[in-house]
């Protein structure tokens, strides 16, 4: 089943606020107006030696109004989602455009674009990470960390995961109105060796990805295989001689 935009975001007065800002800015002399209402939720979890260290869950919500007046840009934004604020932002954006006009070297002219009314797009993740319990997230990171700590070449581990959900409503004076939601996740597990050599570390190579929590099983990125290889690779790194000055050909991993 296809993903849908979260109901609590759609319940916000997205169109009403956008209409208020657009109508006010146009009445004040704007030739173009676009409005963005965006909410970003970010979750973060870190473990040290397979034990919880840091956890956070925060959200940011706001509205931004952008205008063109006499060929110059103006912008204003606020975290307050009210009709009065939307109108004030429109007037502030128009005032900024008029103020910046004498400093503008080129006149802003937008090219024609097709109009997209009432369109919705949601990224193709399978599991919303914010619907996964904290204990399940901790257990997955702890399991991977414990596998590293079981090796004699690993003294400490550091693991963290960050997951983000971005929701945005866009509406402009031309007639386009779009709402989108996308999810992304980034996880990193690091093995650390401490000894007479000082310390060395090696981490997983998984890149930030446009997936949900399914990124953390082995169907997309083979975490278990990579974790299994890290201790021996770290031991090789510790035992390797220091580089001698000179010219070398480097093979760089495409991560």
Protein Blocks (a to p, Z undefined) as FASTA:
>chain_A
ZZdddfklmmpcfklmmmmmmmmmmmnopabdcdddddddddddddeehiafbdcddddd
dddddddeehiacddddfbdcfklmmmmmmmmmmmmmmmmmmpmbdcddddddddehiac
ddfbfbdfklpcfklmmmmmmmmmmmmmmpmkbmbdcddddddddddddddfkopacddd
ddddddddddddddfkopaddddfbdcddddfklmmmklbcfklmmmmmmmmmmmmmmpc
cddeddddddddfZZ
